[in-house]
């Protein structure tokens, strides 16, 4: 039978995966923010100089 883990070993087993998960969440959140900002900028450019200002085919 295995000896009981020390409090430090238990803390490492619990905290290290939590730290990696937290870092992963932060990275994913930043990627989503950047992607959303790029999409919004693209849509603004499309409407500012594109679709909204094109003359209709009937004119």
N, CA, C, O and CB atoms as a CASP TS submission, in Angstrom:
PFRMAT TS
TARGET T0000
AUTHOR 0000-0000-0000
METHOD Language model
MODEL 1
PARENT N/A
ATOM      1  N   UNK     1       0.838  -1.183   0.000  1.00  0.00           N
ATOM      2  CA  UNK     1       0.000   0.000   0.000  1.00  0.00           C
ATOM      3  C   UNK     1       0.883   1.247   0.000  1.00  0.00           C
ATOM      4  O   UNK     1       1.952   1.270   0.611  1.00  0.00           O
ATOM      5  CB  UNK     1      -0.953  -0.002   1.218  1.00  0.00           C
ATOM      6  N   UNK     2       0.440   2.224  -0.658  1.00  0.00           N
ATOM      7  CA  UNK     2       1.197   3.456  -0.817  1.00  0.00           C
ATOM      8  C   UNK     2       1.076   4.333   0.414  1.00  0.00           C
ATOM      9  O   UNK     2       0.036   4.357   1.072  1.00  0.00           O
ATOM     10  CB  UNK     2       0.726   4.213  -2.047  1.00  0.00           C
ATOM     11  N   UNK     3       2.147   5.055   0.724  1.00  0.00           N
ATOM     12  CA  UNK     3       2.107   6.005   1.840  1.00  0.00           C
ATOM     13  C   UNK     3       1.191   7.167   1.478  1.00  0.00           C
ATOM     14  O   UNK     3       1.000   7.490   0.305  1.00  0.00           O
ATOM     15  CB  UNK     3       3.536   6.521   2.189  1.00  0.00           C
ATOM     16  N   UNK     4       0.638   7.777   2.498  1.00  0.00           N
ATOM     17  CA  UNK     4      -0.223   8.944   2.274  1.00  0.00           C
ATOM     18  C   UNK     4       0.618  10.078   1.691  1.00  0.00           C
ATOM     19  O   UNK     4       1.760  10.293   2.099  1.00  0.00           O
ATOM     20  CB  UNK     4      -0.917   9.396   3.604  1.00  0.00           C
ATOM     21  N   UNK     5       0.051  10.783   0.753  1.00  0.00           N
ATOM     22  CA  UNK     5       0.763  11.891   0.126  1.00  0.00           C
ATOM     23  C   UNK     5       0.883  13.048   1.107  1.00  0.00           C
ATOM     24  O   UNK     5      -0.004  13.294   1.925  1.00  0.00           O
ATOM     25  CB  UNK     5       0.046  12.347  -1.164  1.00  0.00           C
ATOM     26  N   UNK     6       1.989  13.739   1.002  1.00  0.00           N
ATOM     27  CA  UNK     6       2.184  14.901   1.868  1.00  0.00           C
ATOM     28  C   UNK     6       1.254  16.022   1.413  1.00  0.00           C
ATOM     29  O   UNK     6       0.786  16.017   0.274  1.00  0.00           O
ATOM     30  CB  UNK     6       3.672  15.373   1.849  1.00  0.00           C
ATOM     31  N   UNK     7       0.985  16.979   2.294  1.00  0.00           N
ATOM     32  CA  UNK     7       0.150  18.120   1.884  1.00  0.00           C
ATOM     33  C   UNK     7       0.719  18.852   0.669  1.00  0.00           C
ATOM     34  O   UNK     7      -0.037  19.342  -0.170  1.00  0.00           O
ATOM     35  CB  UNK     7       0.001  19.099   3.044  1.00  0.00           C
ATOM     36  N   UNK     8       2.036  18.928   0.572  1.00  0.00           N
ATOM     37  CA  UNK     8       2.653  19.589  -0.580  1.00  0.00           C
ATOM     38  C   UNK     8       2.366  18.819  -1.868  1.00  0.00           C
ATOM     39  O   UNK     8       2.036  19.418  -2.892  1.00  0.00           O
ATOM     40  CB  UNK     8       4.171  19.724  -0.372  1.00  0.00           C
ATOM     41  N   UNK     9       2.491  17.498  -1.817  1.00  0.00           N
ATOM     42  CA  UNK     9       2.192  16.685  -3.001  1.00  0.00           C
ATOM     43  C   UNK     9       0.731  16.822  -3.406  1.00  0.00           C
ATOM     44  O   UNK     9       0.416  16.925  -4.592  1.00  0.00           O
ATOM     45  CB  UNK     9       2.527  15.213  -2.738  1.00  0.00           C
ATOM     46  N   UNK    10      -0.155  16.822  -2.425  1.00  0.00           N
ATOM     47  CA  UNK    10      -1.579  16.991  -2.733  1.00  0.00           C
ATOM     48  C   UNK    10      -1.842  18.356  -3.354  1.00  0.00           C
ATOM     49  O   UNK    10      -2.595  18.473  -4.321  1.00  0.00           O
ATOM     50  CB  UNK    10      -2.431  16.816  -1.465  1.00  0.00           C
ATOM     51  N   UNK    11      -1.220  19.379  -2.797  1.00  0.00           N
ATOM     52  CA  UNK    11      -1.397  20.729  -3.335  1.00  0.00           C
ATOM     53  C   UNK    11      -0.892  20.803  -4.775  1.00  0.00           C
ATOM     54  O   UNK    11      -1.527  21.418  -5.631  1.00  0.00           O
ATOM     55  CB  UNK    11      -0.662  21.764  -2.458  1.00  0.00           C
ATOM     56  N   UNK    12       0.261  20.169  -5.037  1.00  0.00           N
ATOM     57  CA  UNK    12       0.797  20.172  -6.399  1.00  0.00           C
ATOM     58  C   UNK    12      -0.139  19.450  -7.361  1.00  0.00           C
ATOM     59  O   UNK    12      -0.349  19.905  -8.486  1.00  0.00           O
ATOM     60  CB  UNK    12       2.182  19.521  -6.428  1.00  0.00           C
ATOM     61  N   UNK    13      -0.693  18.340  -6.928  1.00  0.00           N
ATOM     62  CA  UNK    13      -1.599  17.570  -7.795  1.00  0.00           C
ATOM     63  C   UNK    13      -2.865  18.347  -8.116  1.00  0.00           C
ATOM     64  O   UNK    13      -3.432  18.193  -9.197  1.00  0.00           O
ATOM     65  CB  UNK    13      -1.965  16.243  -7.136  1.00  0.00           C
ATOM     66  N   UNK    14      -3.307  19.170  -7.195  1.00  0.00           N
ATOM     67  CA  UNK    14      -4.548  19.920  -7.399  1.00  0.00           C
ATOM     68  C   UNK    14      -4.278  21.266  -8.065  1.00  0.00           C
ATOM     69  O   UNK    14      -4.968  21.638  -9.014  1.00  0.00           O
ATOM     70  CB  UNK    14      -5.268  20.133  -6.064  1.00  0.00           C
ATOM     71  N   UNK    15      -3.280  21.995  -7.575  1.00  0.00           N
ATOM     72  CA  UNK    15      -3.067  23.367  -8.033  1.00  0.00           C
ATOM     73  C   UNK    15      -2.450  23.471  -9.419  1.00  0.00           C
ATOM     74  O   UNK    15      -2.821  24.353 -10.194  1.00  0.00           O
ATOM     75  CB  UNK    15      -2.200  24.081  -7.063  1.00  0.00           C
ATOM     76  N   UNK    16      -1.520  22.591  -9.739  1.00  0.00           N
ATOM     77  CA  UNK    16      -0.859  22.699 -11.046  1.00  0.00           C
ATOM     78  C   UNK    16      -1.860  22.537 -12.193  1.00  0.00           C
ATOM     79  O   UNK    16      -1.835  23.353 -13.115  1.00  0.00           O
ATOM     80  CB  UNK    16       0.253  21.644 -11.168  1.00  0.00           C
ATOM     81  N   UNK    17      -2.734  21.534 -12.186  1.00  0.00           N
ATOM     82  CA  UNK    17      -3.743  21.469 -13.258  1.00  0.00           C
ATOM     83  C   UNK    17      -4.671  22.686 -13.263  1.00  0.00           C
ATOM     84  O   UNK    17      -5.102  23.130 -14.327  1.00  0.00           O
ATOM     85  CB  UNK    17      -4.575  20.198 -13.113  1.00  0.00           C
ATOM     86  N   UNK    18      -4.977  23.222 -12.088  1.00  0.00           N
ATOM     87  CA  UNK    18      -5.834  24.414 -12.020  1.00  0.00           C
ATOM     88  C   UNK    18      -5.147  25.617 -12.655  1.00  0.00           C
ATOM     89  O   UNK    18      -5.779  26.401 -13.364  1.00  0.00           O
ATOM     90  CB  UNK    18      -6.204  24.729 -10.559  1.00  0.00           C
ATOM     91  N   UNK    19      -3.854  25.758 -12.398  1.00  0.00           N
ATOM     92  CA  UNK    19      -3.097  26.870 -12.984  1.00  0.00           C
ATOM     93  C   UNK    19      -3.067  26.735 -14.502  1.00  0.00           C
ATOM     94  O   UNK    19      -3.284  27.714 -15.216  1.00  0.00           O
ATOM     95  CB  UNK    19      -1.654  26.916 -12.417  1.00  0.00           C
ATOM     96  N   UNK    20      -2.798  25.528 -14.999  1.00  0.00           N
ATOM     97  CA  UNK    20      -2.788  25.328 -16.448  1.00  0.00           C
ATOM     98  C   UNK    20      -4.166  25.593 -17.048  1.00  0.00           C
ATOM     99  O   UNK    20      -4.267  26.195 -18.117  1.00  0.00           O
ATOM    100  CB  UNK    20      -2.330  23.904 -16.788  1.00  0.00           C
ATOM    101  N   UNK    21      -5.217  25.156 -16.381  1.00  0.00           N
ATOM    102  CA  UNK    21      -6.576  25.396 -16.875  1.00  0.00           C
ATOM    103  C   UNK    21      -6.886  26.884 -16.895  1.00  0.00           C
ATOM    104  O   UNK    21      -7.484  27.383 -17.849  1.00  0.00           O
ATOM    105  CB  UNK    21      -7.606  24.656 -16.009  1.00  0.00           C
ATOM    106  N   UNK    22      -6.484  27.593 -15.851  1.00  0.00           N
ATOM    107  CA  UNK    22      -6.733  29.034 -15.792  1.00  0.00           C
ATOM    108  C   UNK    22      -5.988  29.754 -16.911  1.00  0.00           C
ATOM    109  O   UNK    22      -6.536  30.660 -17.539  1.00  0.00           O
ATOM    110  CB  UNK    22      -6.313  29.601 -14.422  1.00  0.00           C
ATOM    111  N   UNK    23      -4.745  29.357 -17.161  1.00  0.00           N
ATOM    112  CA  UNK    23      -3.977  29.968 -18.247  1.00  0.00           C
ATOM    113  C   UNK    23      -4.646  29.681 -19.588  1.00  0.00           C
ATOM    114  O   UNK    23      -4.721  30.559 -20.447  1.00  0.00           O
ATOM    115  CB  UNK    23      -2.520  29.446 -18.248  1.00  0.00           C
ATOM    116  N   UNK    24      -5.130  28.460 -19.766  1.00  0.00           N
ATOM    117  CA  UNK    24      -5.798  28.081 -21.003  1.00  0.00           C
ATOM    118  C   UNK    24      -7.054  28.928 -21.207  1.00  0.00           C
ATOM    119  O   UNK    24      -7.318  29.400 -22.312  1.00  0.00           O
ATOM    120  CB  UNK    24      -6.154  26.581 -20.989  1.00  0.00           C
ATOM    121  N   UNK    25      -7.822  29.117 -20.142  1.00  0.00           N
ATOM    122  CA  UNK    25      -9.039  29.930 -20.227  1.00  0.00           C
ATOM    123  C   UNK    25      -8.686  31.364 -20.598  1.00  0.00           C
ATOM    124  O   UNK    25      -9.364  31.969 -21.429  1.00  0.00           O
ATOM    125  CB  UNK    25      -9.817  29.897 -18.890  1.00  0.00           C
ATOM    126  N   UNK    26      -7.634  31.919 -19.994  1.00  0.00           N
ATOM    127  CA  UNK    26      -7.211  33.284 -20.321  1.00  0.00           C
ATOM    128  C   UNK    26      -6.802  33.403 -21.786  1.00  0.00           C
ATOM    129  O   UNK    26      -7.142  34.376 -22.458  1.00  0.00           O
ATOM    130  CB  UNK    26      -6.050  33.712 -19.419  1.00  0.00           C
ATOM    131  N   UNK    27      -6.073  32.406 -22.271  1.00  0.00           N
ATOM    132  CA  UNK    27      -5.639  32.426 -23.669  1.00  0.00           C
ATOM    133  C   UNK    27      -6.847  32.348 -24.592  1.00  0.00           C
ATOM    134  O   UNK    27      -6.933  33.100 -25.563  1.00  0.00           O
ATOM    135  CB  UNK    27      -4.665  31.262 -23.959  1.00  0.00           C
ATOM    136  N   UNK    28      -7.780  31.448 -24.302  1.00  0.00           N
ATOM    137  CA  UNK    28      -8.971  31.304 -25.141  1.00  0.00           C
ATOM    138  C   UNK    28      -9.811  32.578 -25.119  1.00  0.00           C
ATOM    139  O   UNK    28     -10.347  32.992 -26.147  1.00  0.00           O
ATOM    140  CB  UNK    28      -9.814  30.107 -24.675  1.00  0.00           C
ATOM    141  N   UNK    29      -9.921  33.192 -23.957  1.00  0.00           N
ATOM    142  CA  UNK    29     -10.682  34.442 -23.840  1.00  0.00           C
ATOM    143  C   UNK    29     -10.043  35.533 -24.698  1.00  0.00           C
ATOM    144  O   UNK    29     -10.751  36.284 -25.367  1.00  0.00           O
ATOM    145  CB  UNK    29     -10.762  34.900 -22.361  1.00  0.00           C
ATOM    146  N   UNK    30      -8.718  35.627 -24.687  1.00  0.00           N
ATOM    147  CA  UNK    30      -8.022  36.627 -25.489  1.00  0.00           C
ATOM    148  C   UNK    30      -8.190  36.342 -26.977  1.00  0.00           C
ATOM    149  O   UNK    30      -8.381  37.268 -27.765  1.00  0.00           O
ATOM    150  CB  UNK    30      -6.536  36.667 -25.122  1.00  0.00           C
ATOM    151  N   UNK    31      -8.121  35.076 -27.369  1.00  0.00           N
ATOM    152  CA  UNK    31      -8.324  34.714 -28.777  1.00  0.00           C
ATOM    153  C   UNK    31      -9.726  35.118 -29.223  1.00  0.00           C
ATOM    154  O   UNK    31      -9.897  35.672 -30.309  1.00  0.00           O
ATOM    155  CB  UNK    31      -8.108  33.192 -28.991  1.00  0.00           C
ATOM    156  N   UNK    32     -10.726  34.844 -28.388  1.00  0.00           N
ATOM    157  CA  UNK    32     -12.096  35.223 -28.736  1.00  0.00           C
ATOM    158  C   UNK    32     -12.242  36.733 -28.848  1.00  0.00           C
ATOM    159  O   UNK    32     -12.908  37.228 -29.757  1.00  0.00           O
ATOM    160  CB  UNK    32     -13.076  34.682 -27.701  1.00  0.00           C
ATOM    161  N   UNK    33     -11.620  37.472 -27.922  1.00  0.00           N
ATOM    162  CA  UNK    33     -11.675  38.940 -27.982  1.00  0.00           C
ATOM    163  C   UNK    33     -11.054  39.455 -29.269  1.00  0.00           C
ATOM    164  O   UNK    33     -11.629  40.306 -29.949  1.00  0.00           O
ATOM    165  CB  UNK    33     -10.958  39.559 -26.773  1.00  0.00           C
ATOM    166  N   UNK    34      -9.871  38.933 -29.603  1.00  0.00           N
ATOM    167  CA  UNK    34      -9.178  39.373 -30.815  1.00  0.00           C
ATOM    168  C   UNK    34      -9.980  39.042 -32.064  1.00  0.00           C
ATOM    169  O   UNK    34     -10.087  39.864 -32.975  1.00  0.00           O
ATOM    170  CB  UNK    34      -7.797  38.730 -30.899  1.00  0.00           C
ATOM    171  N   UNK    35     -10.541  37.843 -32.107  1.00  0.00           N
ATOM    172  CA  UNK    35     -11.340  37.429 -33.260  1.00  0.00           C
ATOM    173  C   UNK    35     -12.584  38.296 -33.397  1.00  0.00           C
ATOM    174  O   UNK    35     -12.932  38.716 -34.501  1.00  0.00           O
ATOM    175  CB  UNK    35     -11.735  35.954 -33.137  1.00  0.00           C
ATOM    176  N   UNK    36     -13.251  38.563 -32.287  1.00  0.00           N
ATOM    177  CA  UNK    36     -14.440  39.417 -32.320  1.00  0.00           C
ATOM    178  C   UNK    36     -14.078  40.823 -32.784  1.00  0.00           C
ATOM    179  O   UNK    36     -14.813  41.417 -33.572  1.00  0.00           O
ATOM    180  CB  UNK    36     -15.107  39.470 -30.934  1.00  0.00           C
ATOM    181  N   UNK    37     -12.965  41.363 -32.313  1.00  0.00           N
ATOM    182  CA  UNK    37     -12.539  42.703 -32.719  1.00  0.00           C
ATOM    183  C   UNK    37     -12.244  42.743 -34.214  1.00  0.00           C
ATOM    184  O   UNK    37     -12.604  43.706 -34.892  1.00  0.00           O
ATOM    185  CB  UNK    37     -11.299  43.141 -31.920  1.00  0.00           C
ATOM    186  N   UNK    38     -11.591  41.705 -34.732  1.00  0.00           N
ATOM    187  CA  UNK    38     -11.304  41.649 -36.166  1.00  0.00           C
ATOM    188  C   UNK    38     -12.584  41.546 -36.981  1.00  0.00           C
ATOM    189  O   UNK    38     -12.710  42.187 -38.024  1.00  0.00           O
ATOM    190  CB  UNK    38     -10.389  40.466 -36.481  1.00  0.00           C
ATOM    191  N   UNK    39     -13.530  40.747 -36.515  1.00  0.00           N
ATOM    192  CA  UNK    39     -14.801  40.600 -37.216  1.00  0.00           C
ATOM    193  C   UNK    39     -15.567  41.917 -37.231  1.00  0.00           C
ATOM    194  O   UNK    39     -16.108  42.310 -38.265  1.00  0.00           O
ATOM    195  CB  UNK    39     -15.648  39.503 -36.565  1.00  0.00           C
ATOM    196  N   UNK    40     -15.616  42.597 -36.095  1.00  0.00           N
ATOM    197  CA  UNK    40     -16.314  43.882 -36.018  1.00  0.00           C
ATOM    198  C   UNK    40     -15.651  44.897 -36.947  1.00  0.00           C
ATOM    199  O   UNK    40     -16.341  45.627 -37.658  1.00  0.00           O
ATOM    200  CB  UNK    40     -16.328  44.412 -34.563  1.00  0.00           C
ATOM    201  N   UNK    41     -14.320  44.948 -36.948  1.00  0.00           N
ATOM    202  CA  UNK    41     -13.610  45.873 -37.830  1.00  0.00           C
ATOM    203  C   UNK    41     -13.900  45.551 -39.295  1.00  0.00           C
ATOM    204  O   UNK    41     -14.100  46.458 -40.102  1.00  0.00           O
ATOM    205  CB  UNK    41     -12.096  45.817 -37.563  1.00  0.00           C
ATOM    206  N   UNK    42     -13.921  44.282 -39.633  1.00  0.00           N
ATOM    207  CA  UNK    42     -14.218  43.874 -41.007  1.00  0.00           C
ATOM    208  C   UNK    42     -15.634  44.289 -41.404  1.00  0.00           C
ATOM    209  O   UNK    42     -15.849  44.817 -42.495  1.00  0.00           O
ATOM    210  CB  UNK    42     -14.048  42.352 -41.164  1.00  0.00           C
ATOM    211  N   UNK    43     -16.594  44.049 -40.516  1.00  0.00           N
ATOM    212  CA  UNK    43     -17.975  44.423 -40.815  1.00  0.00           C
ATOM    213  C   UNK    43     -18.124  45.931 -40.950  1.00  0.00           C
ATOM    214  O   UNK    43     -18.855  46.403 -41.821  1.00  0.00           O
ATOM    215  CB  UNK    43     -18.912  43.903 -39.731  1.00  0.00           C
ATOM    216  N   UNK    44     -17.442  46.693 -40.102  1.00  0.00           N
ATOM    217  CA  UNK    44     -17.502  48.159 -40.210  1.00  0.00           C
ATOM    218  C   UNK    44     -16.948  48.617 -41.550  1.00  0.00           C
ATOM    219  O   UNK    44     -17.533  49.476 -42.211  1.00  0.00           O
ATOM    220  CB  UNK    44     -16.718  48.826 -39.058  1.00  0.00           C
ATOM    221  N   UNK    45     -15.807  48.036 -41.952  1.00  0.00           N
ATOM    222  CA  UNK    45     -15.228  48.402 -43.251  1.00  0.00           C
ATOM    223  C   UNK    45     -16.178  48.036 -44.383  1.00  0.00           C
ATOM    224  O   UNK    45     -16.325  48.793 -45.342  1.00  0.00           O
ATOM    225  CB  UNK    45     -13.867  47.708 -43.455  1.00  0.00           C
ATOM    226  N   UNK    46     -16.816  46.890 -44.276  1.00  0.00           N
ATOM    227  CA  UNK    46     -17.736  46.448 -45.322  1.00  0.00           C
ATOM    228  C   UNK    46     -18.908  47.404 -45.458  1.00  0.00           C
ATOM    229  O   UNK    46     -19.318  47.740 -46.569  1.00  0.00           O
ATOM    230  CB  UNK    46     -18.243  45.039 -45.030  1.00  0.00           C
ATOM    231  N   UNK    47     -19.444  47.837 -44.336  1.00  0.00           N
ATOM    232  CA  UNK    47     -20.605  48.715 -44.393  1.00  0.00           C
ATOM    233  C   UNK    47     -20.219  50.159 -44.669  1.00  0.00           C
ATOM    234  O   UNK    47     -20.982  50.876 -45.316  1.00  0.00           O
ATOM    235  CB  UNK    47     -21.380  48.633 -43.101  1.00  0.00           C
ATOM    236  N   UNK    48     -19.063  50.607 -44.201  1.00  0.00           N
ATOM    237  CA  UNK    48     -18.645  51.990 -44.430  1.00  0.00           C
ATOM    238  C   UNK    48     -18.288  52.235 -45.891  1.00  0.00           C
ATOM    239  O   UNK    48     -18.667  53.262 -46.454  1.00  0.00           O
ATOM    240  CB  UNK    48     -17.457  52.336 -43.543  1.00  0.00           C
ATOM    241  N   UNK    49     -17.577  51.324 -46.501  1.00  0.00           N
ATOM    242  CA  UNK    49     -17.136  51.557 -47.862  1.00  0.00           C
ATOM    243  C   UNK    49     -17.680  50.552 -48.842  1.00  0.00           C
ATOM    244  O   UNK    49     -17.246  50.508 -49.993  1.00  0.00           O
ATOM    245  CB  UNK    49     -15.660  51.549 -47.922  1.00  0.00           C
ATOM    246  N   UNK    50     -18.602  49.759 -48.415  1.00  0.00           N
ATOM    247  CA  UNK    50     -19.050  48.685 -49.280  1.00  0.00           C
ATOM    248  C   UNK    50     -20.536  48.683 -49.495  1.00  0.00           C
ATOM    249  O   UNK    50     -21.079  49.558 -50.169  1.00  0.00           O
ATOM    250  CB  UNK    50     -18.633  47.383 -48.726  1.00  0.00           C
ATOM    251  N   UNK    51     -21.184  47.717 -48.934  1.00  0.00           N
ATOM    252  CA  UNK    51     -22.585  47.419 -49.193  1.00  0.00           C
ATOM    253  C   UNK    51     -23.491  48.626 -48.976  1.00  0.00           C
ATOM    254  O   UNK    51     -24.356  48.899 -49.809  1.00  0.00           O
ATOM    255  CB  UNK    51     -23.035  46.283 -48.315  1.00  0.00           C
ATOM    256  N   UNK    52     -23.315  49.342 -47.891  1.00  0.00           N
ATOM    257  CA  UNK    52     -24.239  50.422 -47.542  1.00  0.00           C
ATOM    258  C   UNK    52     -24.170  51.586 -48.518  1.00  0.00           C
ATOM    259  O   UNK    52     -25.155  52.307 -48.676  1.00  0.00           O
ATOM    260  CB  UNK    52     -23.951  50.918 -46.143  1.00  0.00           C
ATOM    261  N   UNK    53     -23.018  51.795 -49.189  1.00  0.00           N
ATOM    262  CA  UNK    53     -22.865  52.960 -50.057  1.00  0.00           C
ATOM    263  C   UNK    53     -22.921  52.620 -51.539  1.00  0.00           C
ATOM    264  O   UNK    53     -22.730  53.496 -52.382  1.00  0.00           O
ATOM    265  CB  UNK    53     -21.569  53.644 -49.757  1.00  0.00           C
ATOM    266  N   UNK    54     -23.175  51.385 -51.859  1.00  0.00           N
ATOM    267  CA  UNK    54     -23.288  51.014 -53.269  1.00  0.00           C
ATOM    268  C   UNK    54     -24.648  51.464 -53.800  1.00  0.00           C
ATOM    269  O   UNK    54     -25.666  51.318 -53.123  1.00  0.00           O
ATOM    270  CB  UNK    54     -23.102  49.479 -53.459  1.00  0.00           C
ATOM    271  N   UNK    55     -24.655  52.001 -54.993  1.00  0.00           N
ATOM    272  CA  UNK    55     -25.957  52.365 -55.579  1.00  0.00           C
ATOM    273  C   UNK    55     -26.756  51.108 -55.912  1.00  0.00           C
ATOM    274  O   UNK    55     -26.191  50.069 -56.253  1.00  0.00           O
ATOM    275  CB  UNK    55     -25.766  53.231 -56.854  1.00  0.00           C
ATOM    276  N   UNK    56     -28.043  51.220 -55.809  1.00  0.00           N
ATOM    277  CA  UNK    56     -28.883  50.071 -56.130  1.00  0.00           C
ATOM    278  C   UNK    56     -28.886  49.861 -57.640  1.00  0.00           C
ATOM    279  O   UNK    56     -28.687  50.821 -58.385  1.00  0.00           O
ATOM    280  CB  UNK    56     -30.329  50.271 -55.598  1.00  0.00           C
ATOM    281  N   UNK    57     -29.103  48.649 -58.111  1.00  0.00           N
ATOM    282  CA  UNK    57     -29.094  48.372 -59.555  1.00  0.00           C
ATOM    283  C   UNK    57     -30.216  49.092 -60.302  1.00  0.00           C
ATOM    284  O   UNK    57     -30.123  49.274 -61.516  1.00  0.00           O
ATOM    285  CB  UNK    57     -29.209  46.877 -59.793  1.00  0.00           C
ATOM    286  N   UNK    58     -31.277  49.505 -59.598  1.00  0.00           N
ATOM    287  CA  UNK    58     -32.403  50.170 -60.254  1.00  0.00           C
ATOM    288  C   UNK    58     -32.077  51.602 -60.650  1.00  0.00           C
ATOM    289  O   UNK    58     -32.740  52.154 -61.529  1.00  0.00           O
ATOM    290  CB  UNK    58     -33.612  50.159 -59.345  1.00  0.00           C
ATOM    291  N   UNK    59     -31.076  52.220 -60.029  1.00  0.00           N
ATOM    292  CA  UNK    59     -30.772  53.640 -60.308  1.00  0.00           C
ATOM    293  C   UNK    59     -29.887  53.795 -61.490  1.00  0.00           C
ATOM    294  O   UNK    59     -29.537  54.917 -61.857  1.00  0.00           O
ATOM    295  CB  UNK    59     -30.124  54.296 -59.122  1.00  0.00           C
TER
END
